[in-house]
């Protein structure tokens, strides 16, 4: 594993987490549950949603990167044509 691989991996992970954060924190369902009188621990639900969405986004982007190599170029901001070599 080279330093370049570490940088590429960090950039790709940051992009995936940023995309997941946009979805996980836009949870209008929590507001609906609260308005319906159901007590919800918002931080726990948001943390679980963030973890689940991050995993789904990562899986989808890894699949897309294998199918269409140009996706890896976009996700690494032009640093890589394929995934890291580790």
C-alpha positions as CSV (number, residue, x, y, z in Angstrom):
1,X,0.0,0.0,0.0
2,X,1.4,3.3,-1.0
3,X,0.8,6.8,0.2
4,X,-1.1,7.5,-3.0
5,X,-3.4,4.6,-2.2
6,X,-4.0,6.0,1.3
7,X,-4.9,9.4,-0.2
8,X,-7.2,7.9,-2.8
9,X,-8.9,5.7,-0.2
10,X,-9.4,8.7,2.1
11,X,-10.9,10.9,-0.6
12,X,-13.2,8.1,-1.8
13,X,-14.4,7.5,1.8
14,X,-15.0,11.1,2.4
15,X,-17.1,11.4,-0.7
16,X,-19.1,8.4,0.3
17,X,-19.7,9.6,3.8
18,X,-20.7,13.0,2.6
19,X,-23.3,11.5,0.3
20,X,-24.6,9.3,3.1
21,X,-24.8,12.2,5.5
22,X,-27.0,14.1,3.1
23,X,-29.5,11.2,3.1
24,X,-29.2,10.2,6.8
25,X,-29.7,13.7,8.2
26,X,-32.7,14.4,6.0
27,X,-35.0,12.2,8.0
28,X,-38.5,13.7,8.0
29,X,-39.8,10.4,9.3
30,X,-38.5,11.3,12.8
31,X,-40.5,14.5,12.7
32,X,-43.6,12.6,11.6
33,X,-43.1,10.0,14.5
34,X,-42.7,12.8,17.0
35,X,-45.9,14.6,15.7
36,X,-47.7,11.3,16.0
37,X,-46.9,11.1,19.7
38,X,-44.2,8.4,19.5
39,X,-41.1,9.1,21.6
40,X,-38.0,8.6,19.6
41,X,-34.3,8.9,20.6
42,X,-33.3,11.1,17.6
43,X,-29.6,10.7,18.0
44,X,-29.7,6.9,18.1
45,X,-32.0,6.7,15.1
46,X,-29.9,9.3,13.1
47,X,-26.7,7.3,14.0
48,X,-28.2,4.0,12.8
49,X,-29.6,5.7,9.7
50,X,-26.2,7.2,9.0
51,X,-24.4,3.8,9.4
52,X,-26.9,2.0,7.2
53,X,-26.9,4.6,4.4
54,X,-23.1,4.9,4.5
55,X,-22.9,1.1,4.0
56,X,-25.5,1.2,1.1
57,X,-23.8,4.1,-0.6
58,X,-20.4,2.5,-0.3
59,X,-21.7,-0.8,-1.7
60,X,-23.4,1.0,-4.6
61,X,-20.3,3.1,-5.4
62,X,-18.0,0.1,-5.3
63,X,-20.3,-1.8,-7.6
64,X,-20.5,1.2,-10.0
65,X,-16.7,1.6,-9.9
66,X,-16.2,-2.0,-10.9
67,X,-18.8,-1.8,-13.7
68,X,-17.8,1.7,-15.0
69,X,-14.1,2.6,-14.2
70,X,-14.7,6.3,-14.8
71,X,-16.7,6.4,-11.6
72,X,-13.4,5.7,-9.7
73,X,-11.9,8.7,-11.4
74,X,-14.7,10.9,-10.3
75,X,-14.7,9.6,-6.7
76,X,-11.0,10.1,-6.3
77,X,-11.0,13.6,-7.8
78,X,-9.0,12.4,-10.7
79,X,-6.3,10.6,-8.7
80,X,-7.1,7.1,-9.7
81,X,-8.4,5.1,-12.6
82,X,-9.1,2.1,-10.4
83,X,-9.4,1.3,-6.7
84,X,-6.5,1.2,-4.3
85,X,-4.0,-1.7,-4.7
86,X,-4.2,-3.0,-1.1
